[in-house]
Amino acid sequence: MYQPIANSGQNANNVMKRYGNDVMCCDSYPTACQYDITIATAATVNNIKFKRTAEGDTITKTFTAVGGTAVVAAIKAALVAEGYEEDSDEVTGVTSAVVSSNTIYSITGSLIVVSMTHTTSTVVTPTTKCDRTGICDHYITTAGGAANVFGVDGTDEDLGSLVIGTDAAAAVKAAIEVATAWPSGYTVAVTEDADLYYITINGPGPIVFTWNGDKFVKQNCVAGYIA
């Protein structure tokens, strides 16, 4: 994630740098959060606005960039130019993820992202996530059949008949997503072969998922942020 360098004029080759949050007496830098901004992938992004502290002035960094790779590079350059550096935390400071025709840009660090502008005048404010937690895959395989009971933290729901060769993986995914207890902020992916459905649910770790009473296996956990 990105941290404000306490002395932005120090040699860039220094092995150790002091970050703003290491200087307890002088500045009130914000706790690290993740800021998600959704912009149409084809749109031209024109700027990012952010603040160093809640009481500080809004900094506007202008650029012209289109598409995930170019916009991410422009955001990184803007932060570096204002005295920020990506530290050794496992959470990457700036990322992009394509969702349908949009791209979600995630900026994580000890700063306050105010907005980004695209198509000259369209201002997009972020979704702010400050609760750090483990984001995990929850995985199970099932042969399906006449009865399929999906559980979320002990709340069970009968999804009905889901038969390999008759019901495609997309039907299983759709049935899970409309379950009454399906939690927000989670995603599910389903594939299939001639014998099994392979179900992976991704999201914050604490929830326990079950299928016909069997627990999903929690794996591939990484640090992340939720609202």
C-alpha positions as CSV (number, residue, x, y, z in Angstrom):
1,M,0.0,0.0,0.0
2,Y,1.0,3.6,-0.4
3,Q,2.5,5.6,2.6
4,P,3.5,9.2,2.8
5,I,7.2,9.6,3.1
6,A,8.0,11.7,6.2
7,N,10.9,13.4,4.5
8,S,10.0,13.4,0.8
9,G,13.4,15.0,-0.1
10,Q,15.5,12.1,1.2
11,N,17.6,10.1,-1.3
12,A,15.4,7.7,-3.3
13,N,18.0,5.0,-2.9
14,N,17.9,4.9,1.0
15,V,17.3,1.4,2.2
16,M,15.1,2.6,5.0
17,K,12.6,5.5,4.8
18,R,10.5,7.1,7.5
19,Y,6.9,7.2,6.7
20,G,4.5,9.8,7.9
21,N,2.7,7.5,10.3
22,D,6.1,6.8,12.0
23,V,6.3,10.4,13.1
24,M,3.7,10.5,15.9
25,C,4.2,14.0,17.1
26,C,3.7,16.1,14.0
27,D,1.1,14.8,11.6
28,S,-2.3,13.1,11.8
29,Y,-2.1,10.9,8.7
30,P,-5.1,8.7,8.2
31,T,-5.4,5.0,8.9
32,A,-4.9,3.0,5.7
33,C,-8.1,2.3,3.7
34,Q,-8.9,1.0,0.3
35,Y,-10.8,3.3,-2.1
36,D,-12.6,1.6,-5.0
37,I,-13.6,3.8,-8.0
38,T,-15.6,2.3,-10.9
39,I,-15.1,3.8,-14.3
40,A,-16.1,2.6,-17.8
41,T,-13.0,0.9,-19.2
42,A,-13.3,2.8,-22.5
43,A,-13.5,6.2,-20.8
44,T,-10.6,8.6,-20.8
45,V,-9.6,9.3,-17.2
46,N,-8.5,12.9,-16.5
47,N,-7.5,13.2,-12.9
48,I,-7.4,11.9,-9.3
49,K,-8.0,14.1,-6.3
50,F,-6.8,13.1,-2.8
51,K,-5.8,14.6,0.6
52,R,-2.8,13.8,2.8
53,T,-4.9,14.4,6.0
54,A,-8.5,15.1,6.7
55,E,-7.7,18.7,7.5
56,G,-5.4,19.1,4.5
57,D,-6.0,20.7,1.1
58,T,-7.3,18.6,-1.8
59,I,-4.5,17.7,-4.2
60,T,-5.4,17.4,-7.9
61,K,-3.1,15.4,-10.3
62,T,-4.1,15.6,-13.9
63,F,-3.3,13.1,-16.6
64,T,-4.8,11.5,-19.7
65,A,-5.1,7.7,-19.6
66,V,-7.4,5.0,-21.0
67,G,-7.7,1.4,-19.8
68,G,-6.6,-0.4,-16.7
69,T,-2.8,-0.6,-17.3
70,A,-2.5,3.1,-18.3
71,V,-4.7,4.4,-15.5
72,V,-3.0,2.4,-12.8
73,A,0.4,3.7,-14.0
74,A,-0.9,7.3,-14.0
75,I,-2.3,7.0,-10.5
76,K,1.0,5.5,-9.2
77,A,3.0,8.3,-10.8
78,A,0.6,10.9,-9.3
79,L,1.1,9.5,-5.8
80,V,4.9,9.2,-6.1
81,A,5.1,12.8,-7.4
82,E,3.4,13.9,-4.1
83,G,5.8,12.1,-1.8
84,Y,4.2,8.7,-1.5
85,E,5.9,5.3,-1.7
86,E,4.6,1.7,-1.9
87,D,5.7,-0.1,1.3
88,S,6.3,-3.8,1.8
89,D,2.7,-4.6,2.9
90,E,1.1,-7.5,1.0
91,V,-1.8,-5.3,-0.2
92,T,-0.9,-3.8,-3.5
93,G,-1.2,0.0,-3.5
94,V,-3.0,0.4,-6.9
95,T,-4.9,-2.3,-8.8
96,S,-7.5,-2.6,-11.5
97,A,-10.2,-5.3,-12.1
98,V,-12.4,-5.5,-15.1
99,V,-16.1,-6.1,-14.4
100,S,-18.2,-6.3,-17.5
101,S,-17.7,-3.0,-19.4
102,N,-16.2,-1.2,-16.3
103,T,-12.9,-1.2,-14.5
104,I,-12.7,-0.9,-10.7
105,Y,-9.6,1.0,-9.6
106,S,-8.5,0.3,-6.0
107,I,-6.2,2.6,-4.3
108,T,-4.9,1.5,-0.8
109,G,-2.8,3.5,1.6
110,S,-2.6,6.2,4.2
111,L,-4.3,8.9,2.2
112,I,-7.8,10.1,1.5
113,V,-9.0,9.6,-2.1
114,V,-11.6,12.2,-2.9
115,S,-12.6,11.4,-6.5
116,M,-11.5,10.6,-10.0
117,T,-12.7,12.4,-13.1
118,H,-13.3,10.8,-16.6
119,T,-14.6,12.1,-19.9
120,T,-13.5,15.6,-18.9
121,S,-16.3,16.4,-16.4
122,T,-17.7,13.1,-14.9
123,V,-16.7,13.0,-11.3
124,V,-16.7,9.6,-9.5
125,T,-16.4,9.3,-5.7
126,P,-15.0,6.2,-4.1
127,T,-16.4,3.4,-2.1
128,T,-14.3,3.5,1.1
129,K,-13.2,0.3,2.8
130,C,-11.3,0.6,6.1
131,D,-11.9,-2.8,7.8
132,R,-8.8,-5.0,7.2
133,T,-9.6,-8.7,7.1
134,G,-8.7,-11.9,5.3
135,I,-10.3,-12.4,1.9
136,C,-10.5,-16.2,1.2
137,D,-11.7,-18.7,-1.3
138,H,-14.3,-21.2,0.0
139,Y,-14.2,-24.3,-2.1
140,I,-16.2,-27.5,-2.5
141,T,-17.1,-30.1,-5.1
142,T,-20.4,-31.7,-5.5
143,A,-22.0,-34.3,-7.8
144,G,-25.3,-32.4,-7.6
145,G,-28.5,-34.4,-7.8
146,A,-32.2,-34.1,-6.9
147,A,-31.6,-32.3,-3.6
148,N,-29.0,-29.5,-3.0
149,V,-29.0,-27.6,0.3
150,F,-26.8,-24.5,0.5
151,G,-25.9,-23.2,3.9
152,V,-24.7,-19.8,5.0
153,D,-23.7,-19.6,8.7
154,G,-26.3,-22.2,9.6
155,T,-29.1,-20.8,7.5
156,D,-30.0,-23.5,4.9
157,E,-31.8,-23.2,1.7
158,D,-32.9,-25.9,-0.7
159,L,-31.8,-25.0,-4.2
160,G,-33.7,-27.9,-5.7
161,S,-32.5,-30.3,-8.4
162,L,-29.1,-29.6,-10.0
163,V,-28.0,-32.4,-12.2
164,I,-24.7,-32.8,-14.0
165,G,-25.3,-33.0,-17.8
166,T,-28.7,-31.3,-17.5
167,D,-28.0,-28.2,-15.4
168,A,-25.0,-26.1,-16.5
169,A,-22.5,-24.6,-14.1
170,A,-24.2,-21.2,-14.8
171,A,-27.4,-22.6,-13.3
172,V,-25.6,-23.6,-10.1
173,K,-24.0,-20.1,-9.9
174,A,-27.4,-18.4,-10.4
175,A,-29.1,-20.6,-7.8
176,I,-26.4,-19.7,-5.2
177,E,-26.5,-16.0,-5.9
178,V,-30.3,-15.8,-5.4
179,A,-30.2,-17.7,-2.1
180,T,-31.9,-15.7,0.7
181,A,-28.9,-15.8,2.9
182,W,-26.3,-15.0,0.2
183,P,-24.0,-12.3,1.7
184,S,-23.2,-9.1,-0.1
185,G,-19.5,-8.6,-1.0
186,Y,-19.0,-12.2,-2.0
187,T,-18.5,-13.7,-5.5
188,V,-19.0,-17.2,-6.7
189,A,-17.5,-19.1,-9.7
190,V,-18.7,-22.6,-10.8
191,T,-17.2,-24.9,-13.3
192,E,-18.1,-28.5,-14.2
193,D,-16.9,-31.7,-15.8
194,A,-18.7,-35.0,-16.5
195,D,-18.9,-35.9,-12.8
196,L,-18.7,-32.8,-10.6
197,Y,-19.5,-29.2,-10.0
198,Y,-16.5,-27.2,-8.7
199,I,-17.7,-24.2,-6.6
200,T,-15.5,-21.4,-5.3
201,I,-16.9,-18.5,-3.2
202,N,-14.6,-15.6,-2.6
203,G,-14.9,-13.0,0.2
204,P,-14.1,-12.1,3.8
205,G,-13.2,-15.2,5.8
206,P,-15.5,-15.5,8.8
207,I,-18.6,-16.9,7.1
208,V,-19.1,-20.7,7.0
209,F,-20.6,-22.1,3.8
210,T,-22.0,-25.6,3.5
211,W,-23.4,-27.9,0.8
212,N,-25.6,-30.7,1.9
213,G,-24.1,-30.3,5.4
214,D,-20.5,-30.5,4.2
215,K,-18.3,-27.4,4.9
216,F,-16.6,-25.5,2.1
217,V,-12.8,-25.6,2.6
218,K,-11.3,-22.2,3.3
219,Q,-8.1,-21.6,1.3
220,N,-5.9,-19.0,-0.5
221,C,-6.5,-16.3,2.1
222,V,-5.0,-12.9,1.5
223,A,-5.2,-9.5,3.3
224,G,-7.9,-7.1,2.0
225,Y,-10.4,-4.5,3.0
226,I,-14.1,-4.4,3.4
227,A,-16.5,-1.6,4.2
